Amino acid sequence: MATTVKANQFLVDKRGRPRAVVLSIVSYQKLLHLVEDATDALALKQAIRTRRGTLTHTDLLTRLKRQHLI
């Protein structure tokens, strides 16, 4: 059984205050991807700022080959 979710559907409490939102699976997945991208961007920004924990692509490949992971 398919259910259509209209934009901006909210679940409200007894006083009519919004407490939750109903999203389609597609919208939810897009939101998750945006959060993941933002988290990755912040981690990269922090790594660049501190210059800790980053490797060049070549160094990464060398380490992975040395550990027989690729």
N, C-alpha and C positions, 0 to 999 in steps of 0.2 A: 504494500500500500504506500503510495507516494504522498508526501505532504509538502505543500508549498508554503514557504516562509516568506512573508512580506518584509520589506525593509523596515528596520527600526521597531521590531516587536519587543515589548518589554514585559517582564513579569513584575507585578506590583504587589506591595503589602496591603494590609487592610485600610491604610490611610491613603492609598493611591501613589505612594512613593516608589519609584523604580528600584528594583532590587536585583534584576538580572536581565539579560538580553538573549533573545533567541536568534541564532545565526544558522545559515545553511552550512552544510559541510564544506562547500567550496569557499565560502567566505571565511570560515574558521581556519581552513588550511592556508589561505592567503595570509590571514593574520598571523598564524604561526610562522610562516616563512619570513614575514616582515620582522617579527621579533627576533628570529634567528639571525637574520642579516644585520639587524641593529646590534645585537650582542657580539657578533663577529667583528663588526666595525669598531665597536668600543674596545674589544680585546686587542685588535690590531693597533689602534691608536695608543693604548697603554703600552704595548710592546715596543712601539717605535719611540715613545716618549722616554721609556726607561732603558731601552736597548738591551733588555734581558730577555732571554728565551726565544730569540729569533735566529734563524739560519738562512743562508742563501739556498736557493733551489739546488744548486750543485752540491753543497755540503749535506743537505738533507738526503739527496740521492746516494751519495757516498756512504753515509751512515746506514741507510736502509739496506744497501747492497752488502755492506760489511756484516750486518746482522742477519743476512739471508732472508730479508723480508720482501725483497723484490728481485 
